[in-house]
Amino acid sequence: MYDRCPVCGWRFEREEGYWTGAIAVNMTVTALLIVIILVPVAIALATSQIPVLELMIASLPLPIVLPLLFFRHAKSFWMSFDIMMHPVEPDELR
């Protein structure tokens, strides 16, 4: 990832530990998506004869794949939220 925006010069990592909020957003969205996906599937499979072990094995990649897919989106969401709460100061630009 670039240190600064090539167009406006805005520094992406504004302070130490800046991406901690993006990590929290990523974990929250991942957990919600897993629940949204797995609860209906588990309810549907509860009435069928498919064992729970197969559901667990099939859902094992979700906690690994979903955070990787949402990583860039979580960072951009966090930056947009941060810029709304803490607008860019003139000294932060080039």
C-alpha positions in Angstrom: 0.0 0.0 0.0 1.2 3.5 -0.8 2.3 5.8 2.1 0.5 8.8 0.5 -2.2 9.4 -2.1 -0.5 10.0 -5.4 -3.1 12.7 -6.3 -3.6 14.8 -3.2 -0.7 13.7 -1.0 -2.9 12.6 2.0 -0.9 10.3 4.3 -2.9 7.1 4.7 -1.5 6.0 8.1 -2.1 9.1 10.1 -0.7 7.8 13.4 0.8 4.7 15.0 -1.8 1.9 15.3 -4.1 3.7 12.8 -5.4 0.4 11.2 -6.6 -1.1 14.5 -10.1 0.3 13.7 -10.0 -1.3 10.3 -9.1 -4.6 11.8 -12.1 -4.3 14.2 -14.4 -3.4 11.3 -13.1 -6.4 9.3 -13.6 -8.8 12.3 -17.1 -7.5 12.9 -18.2 -7.8 9.3 -16.6 -11.3 9.0 -18.4 -12.5 12.2 -21.8 -11.1 11.0 -21.4 -12.6 7.5 -20.5 -16.0 9.0 -23.6 -15.8 11.2 -25.8 -14.7 8.4 -24.6 -17.5 6.2 -24.3 -20.4 8.7 -27.5 -19.9 10.8 -29.9 -20.4 7.9 -27.9 -23.3 6.6 -27.7 -24.9 10.0 -31.5 -24.5 10.4 -32.1 -26.0 7.0 -29.8 -28.9 7.6 -31.2 -29.6 11.1 -34.3 -31.1 9.4 -32.2 -33.1 6.9 -30.0 -36.1 7.4 -26.7 -34.3 6.8 -24.3 -34.6 9.8 -23.2 -31.5 11.6 -19.6 -32.5 11.0 -20.0 -31.9 7.3 -21.4 -28.5 7.9 -18.5 -27.7 10.2 -16.0 -28.9 7.5 -17.7 -27.0 4.7 -17.8 -23.8 6.8 -14.1 -24.0 7.9 -12.8 -21.8 5.1 -15.2 -18.9 5.9 -13.2 -17.3 8.8 -10.1 -17.4 6.6 -11.5 -16.3 3.2 -13.9 -13.6 4.3 -11.4 -11.4 6.1 -9.0 -11.6 3.1 -11.8 -10.6 0.8 -13.0 -7.7 2.9 -9.5 -6.4 3.9 -9.3 -3.5 1.4 -12.9 -2.5 1.9 -12.5 -2.4 5.7 -9.4 -0.1 5.3 -11.2 2.3 2.9 -14.3 2.3 5.2 -12.1 3.1 8.2 -10.3 5.9 6.3 -13.6 7.4 5.2 -15.0 7.3 8.7 -11.8 8.8 10.1 -11.8 11.6 7.6 -15.4 12.5 8.5 -14.5 12.6 12.2 -11.0 14.2 11.8 -10.8 16.3 8.7 -7.4 16.6 7.0 -5.2 19.4 8.3 -3.2 21.5 5.8 0.1 20.3 7.3 -0.9 16.7 6.6 -0.9 17.3 2.8 2.2 17.5 0.7 
